[in-house]
Amino acid sequence: MSEADDRLLPRRRVRRAAAWTAAVAVAAGAVFWVSGGWDAWRHDAALDSACDGDLAAGELRALLDGAEVTTSGGPGERAWWCRVRGADDEDGRVRLDLSVRRASAPAAGVDADREDAPLGHGWTGSFGFSPDGDADDRGEARVTVMLDCGAGPGDGLVASVSTRIDRADFSRAAERDRLAAVLTGTAVSYAHRTGCEASPGRPVKDVGMSVTSWDHRPFAEVSGSCAGVLDAATAARWGVRTAVETVPGPKPVEGCALGGTAGAPLYGFTAFYGPFLGLKGMEQRDDARLAGEHRDGRYMLAASCPGAGGKAVYEVTSRTGEGHASVLALDHPGLRAALRRFAEKSAEAHGCGVPKASSAVSGR
Protein backbone atom coordinates (compact mmCIF):
# COMPACT_ATOMS: atom_id res chain seq x y z
CA MET A 1 0.00 0.00 0.00
CA SER A 2 1.33 3.39 -1.01
CA GLU A 3 1.73 6.40 1.24
CA ALA A 4 -1.20 8.04 -0.60
CA ASP A 5 -3.39 5.02 0.12
CA ASP A 6 -2.44 5.23 3.79
CA ARG A 7 -3.63 8.84 3.85
CA LEU A 8 -6.96 7.98 2.16
CA LEU A 9 -7.78 5.03 4.44
CA PRO A 10 -8.90 7.11 7.48
CA ARG A 11 -11.11 9.20 5.21
CA ARG A 12 -12.78 6.08 3.78
CA ARG A 13 -13.39 4.78 7.31
CA VAL A 14 -15.00 8.10 8.30
CA ARG A 15 -17.23 8.06 5.19
CA ARG A 16 -18.31 4.45 5.89
CA ALA A 17 -19.05 5.30 9.50
CA ALA A 18 -21.10 8.32 8.44
CA ALA A 19 -23.02 6.28 5.88
CA TRP A 20 -23.67 3.56 8.48
CA THR A 21 -24.89 6.16 11.01
CA ALA A 22 -27.25 7.67 8.41
CA ALA A 23 -28.62 4.24 7.56
CA VAL A 24 -29.25 3.48 11.20
CA ALA A 25 -30.97 6.84 11.63
CA VAL A 26 -33.19 6.21 8.59
CA ALA A 27 -34.02 2.73 9.86
CA ALA A 28 -34.78 4.03 13.33
CA GLY A 29 -37.01 6.70 11.82
CA ALA A 30 -38.88 4.07 9.84
CA VAL A 31 -39.42 1.94 12.92
CA PHE A 32 -40.55 5.03 14.85
CA TRP A 33 -43.07 5.86 12.12
CA VAL A 34 -44.36 2.32 11.57
CA SER A 35 -44.75 1.65 15.30
CA GLY A 36 -46.87 4.74 15.79
CA GLY A 37 -44.10 6.72 17.42
CA TRP A 38 -44.68 9.70 15.15
CA ASP A 39 -48.38 9.79 15.96
CA ALA A 40 -47.63 9.49 19.66
CA TRP A 41 -45.14 12.35 19.47
CA ARG A 42 -47.55 14.51 17.46
CA HIS A 43 -50.39 13.73 19.91
CA ASP A 44 -48.17 14.47 22.91
CA ALA A 45 -47.02 17.78 21.43
CA ALA A 46 -50.64 18.75 20.76
CA LEU A 47 -51.34 18.70 24.51
CA ASP A 48 -49.09 21.72 24.93
CA SER A 49 -51.51 23.85 22.88
CA ALA A 50 -54.76 22.19 24.00
CA CYS A 51 -57.64 24.29 25.34
CA ASP A 52 -56.22 27.63 24.23
CA GLY A 53 -52.82 26.53 25.54
CA ASP A 54 -54.07 26.71 29.15
CA LEU A 55 -54.32 22.99 29.90
CA ALA A 56 -51.50 22.02 32.27
CA ALA A 57 -50.08 19.44 29.88
CA GLY A 58 -47.06 18.36 31.89
CA GLU A 59 -49.13 17.82 35.01
CA LEU A 60 -51.75 15.92 32.98
CA ARG A 61 -49.09 13.61 31.54
CA ALA A 62 -47.88 12.82 35.06
CA LEU A 63 -51.44 12.04 36.18
CA LEU A 64 -52.34 9.83 33.20
CA ASP A 65 -48.98 8.05 33.02
CA GLY A 66 -48.77 7.98 29.23
CA ALA A 67 -52.42 7.33 28.36
CA GLU A 68 -53.40 8.93 25.05
CA VAL A 69 -56.28 11.40 25.22
CA THR A 70 -58.30 13.78 23.09
CA THR A 71 -59.07 17.34 24.17
CA SER A 72 -61.57 20.03 23.32
CA GLY A 73 -62.50 23.33 24.89
CA GLY A 74 -62.80 27.07 24.78
CA PRO A 75 -65.19 29.83 25.83
CA GLY A 76 -68.71 28.68 26.71
CA GLU A 77 -71.96 30.39 27.57
CA ARG A 78 -71.27 30.45 31.31
CA ALA A 79 -67.62 29.48 31.62
CA TRP A 80 -64.42 28.61 29.82
CA TRP A 81 -64.17 24.84 29.64
CA CYS A 82 -61.73 22.09 28.75
CA ARG A 83 -62.67 18.46 28.22
CA VAL A 84 -60.19 15.57 28.27
CA ARG A 85 -61.17 12.06 27.17
CA GLY A 86 -59.30 8.84 26.58
CA ALA A 87 -58.42 8.33 22.91
CA ASP A 88 -60.88 5.88 21.33
CA ASP A 89 -62.42 5.49 24.79
CA GLU A 90 -66.13 4.76 24.49
CA ASP A 91 -66.48 3.55 28.07
CA GLY A 92 -65.32 6.75 29.74
CA ARG A 93 -62.25 5.22 31.35
CA VAL A 94 -60.56 8.65 31.27
CA ARG A 95 -62.68 11.75 31.84
CA LEU A 96 -61.69 15.20 33.07
CA ASP A 97 -64.05 18.17 32.83
CA LEU A 98 -62.39 21.47 33.73
CA SER A 99 -64.03 24.87 33.88
CA VAL A 100 -63.10 28.42 34.89
CA ARG A 101 -65.67 31.17 35.49
CA ARG A 102 -65.91 34.58 37.08
CA ALA A 103 -66.47 34.44 40.82
CA SER A 104 -69.32 36.94 40.47
CA ALA A 105 -71.33 34.37 38.48
CA PRO A 106 -73.45 31.64 40.12
CA ALA A 107 -71.58 28.42 40.75
CA ALA A 108 -73.93 26.30 38.64
CA GLY A 109 -72.25 23.03 37.77
CA VAL A 110 -69.46 23.58 40.31
CA ASP A 111 -69.46 21.40 43.39
CA ALA A 112 -67.87 21.84 46.80
CA ASP A 113 -68.68 20.49 50.23
CA ARG A 114 -67.75 21.40 53.78
CA GLU A 115 -66.37 17.88 54.23
CA ASP A 116 -63.85 18.21 51.36
CA ALA A 117 -60.16 18.44 52.25
CA PRO A 118 -58.46 21.85 51.87
CA LEU A 119 -55.66 22.16 49.31
CA GLY A 120 -53.49 24.27 51.63
CA HIS A 121 -50.11 25.56 50.41
CA GLY A 122 -51.43 29.07 49.81
CA TRP A 123 -54.53 28.03 47.81
CA THR A 124 -58.18 28.62 48.63
CA GLY A 125 -59.48 25.33 47.38
CA SER A 126 -60.75 21.87 48.19
CA PHE A 127 -60.39 18.25 47.13
CA GLY A 128 -63.42 15.97 47.22
CA PHE A 129 -62.96 12.20 47.22
CA SER A 130 -65.08 9.60 48.98
CA PRO A 131 -62.80 7.45 51.12
CA ASP A 132 -65.71 5.08 51.83
CA GLY A 133 -66.34 4.27 48.16
CA ASP A 134 -65.65 0.84 46.68
CA ALA A 135 -62.83 0.09 44.26
CA ASP A 136 -64.85 1.36 41.28
CA ASP A 137 -65.16 4.79 42.89
CA ARG A 138 -61.50 5.35 43.74
CA GLY A 139 -60.85 7.02 40.39
CA GLU A 140 -63.52 9.68 40.92
CA ALA A 141 -62.72 13.06 42.47
CA ARG A 142 -63.43 16.78 42.25
CA VAL A 143 -61.18 19.75 42.93
CA THR A 144 -62.15 23.41 43.26
CA VAL A 145 -59.94 26.47 43.60
CA MET A 146 -60.67 30.22 43.93
CA LEU A 147 -58.26 32.83 42.57
CA ASP A 148 -58.26 36.53 43.45
CA CYS A 149 -57.83 38.90 40.51
CA GLY A 150 -58.08 42.07 42.60
CA ALA A 151 -59.07 43.36 46.01
CA GLY A 152 -62.66 44.23 45.09
CA PRO A 153 -65.40 41.88 46.37
CA GLY A 154 -66.14 39.27 43.71
CA ASP A 155 -63.11 40.15 41.59
CA GLY A 156 -61.77 36.68 40.98
CA LEU A 157 -62.13 33.30 39.33
CA VAL A 158 -63.47 29.91 40.35
CA ALA A 159 -61.95 26.85 38.67
CA SER A 160 -62.98 23.23 39.06
CA VAL A 161 -62.35 19.78 37.66
CA SER A 162 -64.56 16.72 37.88
CA THR A 163 -62.68 13.51 37.16
CA ARG A 164 -63.08 9.83 36.55
CA ILE A 165 -59.96 7.85 35.69
CA ASP A 166 -60.35 4.10 35.99
CA ARG A 167 -56.64 3.45 36.39
CA ALA A 168 -56.31 6.10 39.13
CA ASP A 169 -56.73 5.58 42.86
CA PHE A 170 -57.26 8.87 44.67
CA SER A 171 -56.87 7.19 48.02
CA ARG A 172 -53.18 7.67 47.23
CA ALA A 173 -51.84 11.08 48.19
CA ALA A 174 -49.52 11.26 45.16
CA GLU A 175 -52.44 10.95 42.74
CA ARG A 176 -54.47 13.55 44.62
CA ASP A 177 -51.49 15.90 44.37
CA ARG A 178 -51.21 15.31 40.60
CA LEU A 179 -54.90 16.04 39.98
CA ALA A 180 -54.69 19.20 42.08
CA ALA A 181 -51.66 20.25 40.03
CA VAL A 182 -53.62 19.81 36.77
CA LEU A 183 -56.35 22.16 38.00
CA THR A 184 -54.17 24.79 39.65
CA GLY A 185 -51.80 24.91 36.68
CA THR A 186 -54.67 25.26 34.22
CA ALA A 187 -56.44 27.90 36.33
CA VAL A 188 -53.33 30.07 36.71
CA SER A 189 -52.54 29.85 32.99
CA TYR A 190 -56.09 30.91 32.12
CA ALA A 191 -55.98 33.73 34.67
CA HIS A 192 -52.75 35.18 33.32
CA ARG A 193 -53.87 34.86 29.69
CA THR A 194 -57.10 36.72 30.41
CA GLY A 195 -55.56 39.55 32.43
CA CYS A 196 -56.25 38.29 35.96
CA GLU A 197 -53.18 39.01 38.07
CA ALA A 198 -53.70 36.00 40.33
CA SER A 199 -50.93 35.05 42.70
CA PRO A 200 -50.46 31.27 42.60
CA GLY A 201 -49.92 29.21 45.70
CA ARG A 202 -47.12 26.73 46.21
CA PRO A 203 -47.05 23.22 44.67
CA VAL A 204 -49.69 21.12 46.41
CA LYS A 205 -48.31 18.27 48.49
CA ASP A 206 -50.04 15.66 50.65
CA VAL A 207 -53.64 16.70 50.00
CA GLY A 208 -55.91 15.10 52.58
CA MET A 209 -59.10 13.15 51.97
CA SER A 210 -62.69 14.16 52.52
CA VAL A 211 -64.24 13.30 55.86
CA THR A 212 -67.58 11.65 56.48
CA SER A 213 -69.95 11.37 59.43
CA TRP A 214 -68.09 8.18 60.38
CA ASP A 215 -64.84 10.10 60.81
CA HIS A 216 -65.84 11.61 64.12
CA ARG A 217 -63.29 12.03 66.88
CA PRO A 218 -63.58 12.83 70.57
CA PHE A 219 -64.44 16.49 71.00
CA ALA A 220 -61.51 16.93 73.38
CA GLU A 221 -59.14 16.17 70.46
CA VAL A 222 -60.36 18.76 67.91
CA SER A 223 -57.57 20.70 66.21
CA GLY A 224 -58.93 21.66 62.80
CA SER A 225 -62.08 23.42 61.62
CA CYS A 226 -63.85 22.80 64.98
CA ALA A 227 -61.03 24.13 67.16
CA GLY A 228 -62.08 27.05 69.36
CA VAL A 229 -65.76 26.91 68.41
CA LEU A 230 -66.93 25.59 71.78
CA ASP A 231 -65.32 25.48 75.20
CA ALA A 232 -65.20 22.23 77.14
CA ALA A 233 -67.72 23.28 79.79
CA THR A 234 -70.34 24.31 77.23
CA ALA A 235 -69.72 21.16 75.18
CA ALA A 236 -70.36 19.02 78.24
CA ARG A 237 -73.54 20.93 79.04
CA TRP A 238 -74.81 20.55 75.47
CA GLY A 239 -74.01 16.82 75.36
CA VAL A 240 -71.32 17.25 72.70
CA ARG A 241 -68.96 14.29 72.80
CA THR A 242 -67.65 14.04 69.22
CA ALA A 243 -66.75 16.22 66.22
CA VAL A 244 -66.28 15.83 62.48
CA GLU A 245 -63.77 18.32 61.09
CA THR A 246 -61.24 18.88 58.34
CA VAL A 247 -57.70 20.12 58.81
CA PRO A 248 -57.33 23.93 58.80
CA GLY A 249 -57.18 25.72 55.47
CA PRO A 250 -59.34 28.16 53.47
CA LYS A 251 -61.93 26.48 51.24
CA PRO A 252 -64.97 27.64 49.24
CA VAL A 253 -67.20 25.82 51.75
CA GLU A 254 -66.02 25.11 55.30
CA GLY A 255 -67.65 23.35 58.18
CA CYS A 256 -67.62 21.74 61.60
CA ALA A 257 -70.12 19.16 62.87
CA LEU A 258 -70.55 18.55 66.58
CA GLY A 259 -72.17 15.33 67.74
CA GLY A 260 -73.13 13.25 70.74
CA THR A 261 -72.14 9.72 71.61
CA ALA A 262 -71.13 7.65 68.54
CA GLY A 263 -71.23 10.79 66.39
CA ALA A 264 -74.98 11.41 66.49
CA PRO A 265 -75.34 14.87 64.84
CA LEU A 266 -76.25 17.79 67.10
CA TYR A 267 -74.91 21.09 65.70
CA GLY A 268 -73.53 22.06 62.30
CA PHE A 269 -71.45 25.14 61.46
CA THR A 270 -70.94 26.05 57.79
CA ALA A 271 -69.24 28.89 55.91
CA PHE A 272 -70.10 29.67 52.26
CA TYR A 273 -67.90 31.93 50.14
CA GLY A 274 -68.48 33.81 46.89
CA PRO A 275 -70.55 31.97 44.28
CA PHE A 276 -71.03 29.08 46.67
CA LEU A 277 -73.69 31.09 48.46
CA GLY A 278 -75.90 29.55 45.80
CA LEU A 279 -75.54 26.10 47.34
CA LYS A 280 -78.76 25.08 49.06
CA GLY A 281 -80.28 28.45 48.17
CA MET A 282 -78.07 30.43 50.52
CA GLU A 283 -78.44 33.57 48.40
CA GLN A 284 -82.16 33.58 49.19
CA ARG A 285 -81.78 33.40 52.95
CA ASP A 286 -82.05 36.28 55.37
CA ASP A 287 -79.01 36.20 57.66
CA ALA A 288 -80.34 38.82 60.07
CA ARG A 289 -81.08 36.08 62.57
CA LEU A 290 -79.11 37.16 65.62
CA ALA A 291 -81.93 39.25 67.07
CA GLY A 292 -84.23 37.32 69.38
CA GLU A 293 -84.35 33.57 69.77
CA HIS A 294 -85.27 31.34 66.89
CA ARG A 295 -86.98 28.13 67.82
CA ASP A 296 -85.06 26.09 65.24
CA GLY A 297 -81.69 27.17 66.63
CA ARG A 298 -80.51 28.46 63.25
CA TYR A 299 -78.50 31.69 63.14
CA MET A 300 -76.43 33.50 60.51
CA LEU A 301 -73.69 36.08 60.07
CA ALA A 302 -72.24 37.63 56.92
CA ALA A 303 -68.96 39.25 55.93
CA SER A 304 -67.52 41.12 52.96
CA CYS A 305 -64.40 39.52 51.46
CA PRO A 306 -61.81 40.61 48.90
CA GLY A 307 -61.39 38.97 45.52
CA ALA A 308 -63.14 35.72 44.66
CA GLY A 309 -64.54 35.39 48.19
CA GLY A 310 -66.95 38.25 47.53
CA LYS A 311 -69.50 37.78 50.26
CA ALA A 312 -69.49 35.08 52.92
CA VAL A 313 -72.34 33.67 54.97
CA TYR A 314 -71.82 31.70 58.19
CA GLU A 315 -74.58 29.48 59.53
CA VAL A 316 -75.25 27.31 62.57
CA THR A 317 -78.04 24.75 62.57
CA SER A 318 -79.29 22.51 65.36
CA ARG A 319 -80.59 18.98 65.21
CA THR A 320 -81.10 18.73 68.94
CA GLY A 321 -84.50 17.27 69.68
CA GLU A 322 -85.83 17.88 66.17
CA GLY A 323 -89.59 17.66 66.31
CA HIS A 324 -89.61 17.46 70.10
CA ALA A 325 -90.26 19.94 72.90
CA SER A 326 -86.59 19.80 73.96
CA VAL A 327 -85.72 22.11 71.07
CA LEU A 328 -87.12 24.91 73.23
CA ALA A 329 -84.32 24.30 75.71
CA LEU A 330 -81.58 25.26 73.24
CA ASP A 331 -78.85 27.55 74.56
CA HIS A 332 -79.56 30.34 72.10
CA PRO A 333 -76.99 32.83 73.46
CA GLY A 334 -74.41 30.04 73.44
CA LEU A 335 -75.24 29.13 69.83
CA ARG A 336 -74.86 32.73 68.71
CA ALA A 337 -71.54 33.05 70.54
CA ALA A 338 -70.25 29.78 69.04
CA LEU A 339 -71.27 30.90 65.55
CA ARG A 340 -69.42 34.17 66.02
CA ARG A 341 -66.22 32.34 67.01
CA PHE A 342 -66.51 29.98 64.05
CA ALA A 343 -67.23 32.85 61.64
CA GLU A 344 -64.44 35.11 62.87
CA LYS A 345 -61.87 32.34 62.62
CA SER A 346 -62.93 31.44 59.06
CA ALA A 347 -63.21 35.07 57.96
CA GLU A 348 -59.70 35.83 59.18
CA ALA A 349 -58.28 32.94 57.16
CA HIS A 350 -59.94 34.39 54.03
CA GLY A 351 -58.95 37.99 54.73
CA CYS A 352 -62.59 39.05 55.15
CA GLY A 353 -64.10 41.76 57.30
CA VAL A 354 -65.65 41.16 60.70
CA PRO A 355 -68.76 38.94 60.38
CA LYS A 356 -71.98 40.61 61.45
CA ALA A 357 -75.73 40.46 60.97
CA SER A 358 -76.96 41.70 57.61
CA SER A 359 -80.17 41.42 55.64
CA ALA A 360 -78.47 41.65 52.23
CA VAL A 361 -77.18 38.12 51.68
CA SER A 362 -78.11 38.10 48.01
CA GLY A 363 -76.08 41.23 47.20
CA ARG A 364 -72.53 40.67 46.01
C-alpha positions in Angstrom: 0.0 0.0 0.0 1.3 3.4 -1.0 1.7 6.4 1.2 -1.2 8.0 -0.6 -3.4 5.0 0.1 -2.4 5.2 3.8 -3.6 8.8 3.8 -7.0 8.0 2.2 -7.8 5.0 4.4 -8.9 7.1 7.5 -11.1 9.2 5.2 -12.8 6.1 3.8 -13.4 4.8 7.3 -15.0 8.1 8.3 -17.2 8.1 5.2 -18.3 4.4 5.9 -19.1 5.3 9.5 -21.1 8.3 8.4 -23.0 6.3 5.9 -23.7 3.6 8.5 -24.9 6.2 11.0 -27.2 7.7 8.4 -28.6 4.2 7.6 -29.2 3.5 11.2 -31.0 6.8 11.6 -33.2 6.2 8.6 -34.0 2.7 9.9 -34.8 4.0 13.3 -37.0 6.7 11.8 -38.9 4.1 9.8 -39.4 1.9 12.9 -40.5 5.0 14.8 -43.1 5.9 12.1 -44.4 2.3 11.6 -44.7 1.6 15.3 -46.9 4.7 15.8 -44.1 6.7 17.4 -44.7 9.7 15.1 -48.4 9.8 16.0 -47.6 9.5 19.7 -45.1 12.4 19.5 -47.6 14.5 17.5 -50.4 13.7 19.9 -48.2 14.5 22.9 -47.0 17.8 21.4 -50.6 18.8 20.8 -51.3 18.7 24.5 -49.1 21.7 24.9 -51.5 23.9 22.9 -54.8 22.2 24.0 -57.6 24.3 25.3 -56.2 27.6 24.2 -52.8 26.5 25.5 -54.1 26.7 29.2 -54.3 23.0 29.9 -51.5 22.0 32.3 -50.1 19.4 29.9 -47.1 18.4 31.9 -49.1 17.8 35.0 -51.7 15.9 33.0 -49.1 13.6 31.5 -47.9 12.8 35.1 -51.4 12.0 36.2 -52.3 9.8 33.2 -49.0 8.0 33.0 -48.8 8.0 29.2 -52.4 7.3 28.4 -53.4 8.9 25.0 -56.3 11.4 25.2 -58.3 13.8 23.1 -59.1 17.3 24.2 -61.6 20.0 23.3 -62.5 23.3 24.9 -62.8 27.1 24.8 -65.2 29.8 25.8 -68.7 28.7 26.7 -72.0 30.4 27.6 -71.3 30.5 31.3 -67.6 29.5 31.6 -64.4 28.6 29.8 -64.2 24.8 29.6 -61.7 22.1 28.8 -62.7 18.5 28.2 -60.2 15.6 28.3 -61.2 12.1 27.2 -59.3 8.8 26.6 -58.4 8.3 22.9 -60.9 5.9 21.3 -62.4 5.5 24.8 -66.1 4.8 24.5 -66.5 3.5 28.1 -65.3 6.8 29.7 -62.3 5.2 31.4 -60.6 8.6 31.3 -62.7 11.8 31.8 -61.7 15.2 33.1 -64.0 18.2 32.8 -62.4 21.5 33.7 -64.0 24.9 33.9 -63.1 28.4 34.9 -65.7 31.2 35.5 -65.9 34.6 37.1 -66.5 34.4 40.8 -69.3 36.9 40.5 -71.3 34.4 38.5 -73.5 31.6 40.1 -71.6 28.4 40.7 -73.9 26.3 38.6 -72.2 23.0 37.8 -69.5 23.6 40.3 -69.5 21.4 43.4 -67.9 21.8 46.8 -68.7 20.5 50.2 -67.8 21.4 53.8 -66.4 17.9 54.2 -63.8 18.2 51.4 -60.2 18.4 52.3 -58.5 21.9 51.9 -55.7 22.2 49.3 -53.5 24.3 51.6 -50.1 25.6 50.4 -51.4 29.1 49.8 -54.5 28.0 47.8 -58.2 28.6 48.6 -59.5 25.3 47.4 -60.8 21.9 48.2 -60.4 18.2 47.1 -63.4 16.0 47.2 -63.0 12.2 47.2 -65.1 9.6 49.0 -62.8 7.4 51.1 -65.7 5.1 51.8 -66.3 4.3 48.2 -65.7 0.8 46.7 -62.8 0.1 44.3 -64.8 1.4 41.3 -65.2 4.8 42.9 -61.5 5.4 43.7 -60.8 7.0 40.4 -63.5 9.7 40.9 -62.7 13.1 42.5 -63.4 16.8 42.3 -61.2 19.8 42.9 -62.1 23.4 43.3 -59.9 26.5 43.6 -60.7 30.2 43.9 -58.3 32.8 42.6 -58.3 36.5 43.4 -57.8 38.9 40.5 -58.1 42.1 42.6 -59.1 43.4 46.0 -62.7 44.2 45.1 -65.4 41.9 46.4 -66.1 39.3 43.7 -63.1 40.2 41.6 -61.8 36.7 41.0 -62.1 33.3 39.3 -63.5 29.9 40.4 -62.0 26.9 38.7 -63.0 23.2 39.1 -62.3 19.8 37.7 -64.6 16.7 37.9 -62.7 13.5 37.2 -63.1 9.8 36.5 -60.0 7.9 35.7 -60.3 4.1 36.0 -56.6 3.4 36.4 -56.3 6.1 39.1 -56.7 5.6 42.9 -57.3 8.9 44.7 -56.9 7.2 48.0 -53.2 7.7 47.2 -51.8 11.1 48.2 -49.5 11.3 45.2 -52.4 10.9 42.7 -54.5 13.5 44.6 -51.5 15.9 44.4 -51.2 15.3 40.6 -54.9 16.0 40.0 -54.7 19.2 42.1 -51.7 20.3 40.0 -53.6 19.8 36.8 -56.3 22.2 38.0 -54.2 24.8 39.7 -51.8 24.9 36.7 -54.7 25.3 34.2 -56.4 27.9 36.3 -53.3 30.1 36.7 -52.5 29.8 33.0 -56.1 30.9 32.1 -56.0 33.7 34.7 -52.7 35.2 33.3 -53.9 34.9 29.7 -57.1 36.7 30.4 -55.6 39.5 32.4 -56.2 38.3 36.0 -53.2 39.0 38.1 -53.7 36.0 40.3 -50.9 35.1 42.7 -50.5 31.3 42.6 -49.9 29.2 45.7 -47.1 26.7 46.2 -47.0 23.2 44.7 -49.7 21.1 46.4 -48.3 18.3 48.5 -50.0 15.7 50.7 -53.6 16.7 50.0 -55.9 15.1 52.6 -59.1 13.1 52.0 -62.7 14.2 52.5 -64.2 13.3 55.9 -67.6 11.6 56.5 -69.9 11.4 59.4 -68.1 8.2 60.4 -64.8 10.1 60.8 -65.8 11.6 64.1 -63.3 12.0 66.9 -63.6 12.8 70.6 -64.4 16.5 71.0 -61.5 16.9 73.4 -59.1 16.2 70.5 -60.4 18.8 67.9 -57.6 20.7 66.2 -58.9 21.7 62.8 -62.1 23.4 61.6 -63.8 22.8 65.0 -61.0 24.1 67.2 -62.1 27.0 69.4 -65.8 26.9 68.4 -66.9 25.6 71.8 -65.3 25.5 75.2 -65.2 22.2 77.1 -67.7 23.3 79.8 -70.3 24.3 77.2 -69.7 21.2 75.2 -70.4 19.0 78.2 -73.5 20.9 79.0 -74.8 20.5 75.5 -74.0 16.8 75.4 -71.3 17.2 72.7 -69.0 14.3 72.8 -67.6 14.0 69.2 -66.8 16.2 66.2 -66.3 15.8 62.5 -63.8 18.3 61.1 -61.2 18.9 58.3 -57.7 20.1 58.8 -57.3 23.9 58.8 -57.2 25.7 55.5 -59.3 28.2 53.5 -61.9 26.5 51.2 -65.0 27.6 49.2 -67.2 25.8 51.7 -66.0 25.1 55.3 -67.7 23.4 58.2 -67.6 21.7 61.6 -70.1 19.2 62.9 -70.6 18.5 66.6 -72.2 15.3 67.7 -73.1 13.3 70.7 -72.1 9.7 71.6 -71.1 7.7 68.5 -71.2 10.8 66.4 -75.0 11.4 66.5 -75.3 14.9 64.8 -76.3 17.8 67.1 -74.9 21.1 65.7 -73.5 22.1 62.3 -71.5 25.1 61.5 -70.9 26.0 57.8 -69.2 28.9 55.9 -70.1 29.7 52.3 -67.9 31.9 50.1 -68.5 33.8 46.9 -70.5 32.0 44.3 -71.0 29.1 46.7 -73.7 31.1 48.5 -75.9 29.6 45.8 -75.5 26.1 47.3 -78.8 25.1 49.1 -80.3 28.5 48.2 -78.1 30.4 50.5 -78.4 33.6 48.4 -82.2 33.6 49.2 -81.8 33.4 52.9 -82.0 36.3 55.4 -79.0 36.2 57.7 -80.3 38.8 60.1 -81.1 36.1 62.6 -79.1 37.2 65.6 -81.9 39.2 67.1 -84.2 37.3 69.4 -84.4 33.6 69.8 -85.3 31.3 66.9 -87.0 28.1 67.8 -85.1 26.1 65.2 -81.7 27.2 66.6 -80.5 28.5 63.2 -78.5 31.7 63.1 -76.4 33.5 60.5 -73.7 36.1 60.1 -72.2 37.6 56.9 -69.0 39.2 55.9 -67.5 41.1 53.0 -64.4 39.5 51.5 -61.8 40.6 48.9 -61.4 39.0 45.5 -63.1 35.7 44.7 -64.5 35.4 48.2 -67.0 38.2 47.5 -69.5 37.8 50.3 -69.5 35.1 52.9 -72.3 33.7 55.0 -71.8 31.7 58.2 -74.6 29.5 59.5 -75.2 27.3 62.6 -78.0 24.8 62.6 -79.3 22.5 65.4 -80.6 19.0 65.2 -81.1 18.7 68.9 -84.5 17.3 69.7 -85.8 17.9 66.2 -89.6 17.7 66.3 -89.6 17.5 70.1 -90.3 19.9 72.9 -86.6 19.8 74.0 -85.7 22.1 71.1 -87.1 24.9 73.2 -84.3 24.3 75.7 -81.6 25.3 73.2 -78.8 27.6 74.6 -79.6 30.3 72.1 -77.0 32.8 73.5 -74.4 30.0 73.4 -75.2 29.1 69.8 -74.9 32.7 68.7 -71.5 33.0 70.5 -70.2 29.8 69.0 -71.3 30.9 65.5 -69.4 34.2 66.0 -66.2 32.3 67.0 -66.5 30.0 64.0 -67.2 32.8 61.6 -64.4 35.1 62.9 -61.9 32.3 62.6 -62.9 31.4 59.1 -63.2 35.1 58.0 -59.7 35.8 59.2 -58.3 32.9 57.2 -59.9 34.4 54.0 -59.0 38.0 54.7 -62.6 39.1 55.2 -64.1 41.8 57.3 -65.6 41.2 60.7 -68.8 38.9 60.4 -72.0 40.6 61.4 -75.7 40.5 61.0 -77.0 41.7 57.6 -80.2 41.4 55.6 -78.5 41.6 52.2 -77.2 38.1 51.7 -78.1 38.1 48.0 -76.1 41.2 47.2 -72.5 40.7 46.0 
